[in-house]
Every structure is written in structure tokens, then in C-alpha cells.
Amino acid sequence: MKKAVSLHLLPTPKTPWEEISIDVIGPLPKSEDKDAILVVVDQFSKMIRLMATTTSIFSNEVARIYWDNIWKIHSILSRTEYRGTEVKDNRENLHSVPE
């Protein structure tokens, strides 16, 4: 049996929408050609945003949904976690999200 190790808590963000997590829930029964839900959670306030999508979504489509539904409202963040993988801040190279 493995010995338990102490947990290391993530630092708490200082402002809303500074750090988010993104995941996809699906497949679900189809509705208007959508069979999944893209879930975006603000790590500070625990506010969630849900957007209908498909299970075959690509990263550029996730970026477009983020750009249209999150960034335009809440601006840029400092850290994102997508399916357990951290995505680093890249503000100096961010001009627009490609189609």
C-alpha cells in the first residue's frame, strides 16, 4: 500500500475570470446538431458558462467559442486548465483568434 502524501492546494486567484477551467461534457442526445456542452468555470467565483457544441470539437473551435463568449465579456486571463492540462498565458502573442 502506498503512503499518502500531503495535498498541495492551488493558489486562489485574486480576481474573477483570471483563471478558468474548460471541459466538454458528452456525448449527449443530439439537439440542433449539437451533442455536447463546453463548460467554462471561473476558478475565483465558480461562475460557469455553458455553450452547446459537438463531441468532435477541435482546439481552434474551442478558441473561437472562448473568444466569442468569454474573452469579449471578461477579458484575458492568466491561467487556463483544459482537461487537466495547463495552458500558459500568451498575451504578447495574442492579436486575434484564427478562423
Residue, then its C-alpha position, 0 to 999 in steps of 0.5 A: m500500500k502506498k503512503a499518502v502524501s500531503l495535498h498541495l492546494l492551488p493558489t486562489p486567484k485574486t480576481p474573477w475570470e483570471e483563471i478558468s477551467i474548460d471541459v466538454i461534457g458528452p456525448l449527449p442526445k443530439s439537439e440542433d446538431k449539437d451533442a455536447i456542452l463546453v463548460v467554462v468555470d471561473q476558478f475565483s467565483k465558480m461562475i460557469r458558462l455553458m455553450a452547446t457544441t459537438t463531441s468532435i470539437f477541435s482546439n481552434e473551435v474551442a478558441r473561437i467559442y472562448w473568444d466569442n463568449i468569454w474573452k469579449i465579456h471578461s477579458i484575458l486571463s492568466r491561467t487556463e486548465y483544459r482537461g487537466t492540462e495547463v495552458k500558459d498565458n500568451r498575451e504578447n502573442l495574442h492579436s486575434v483568434p484564427e478562423 
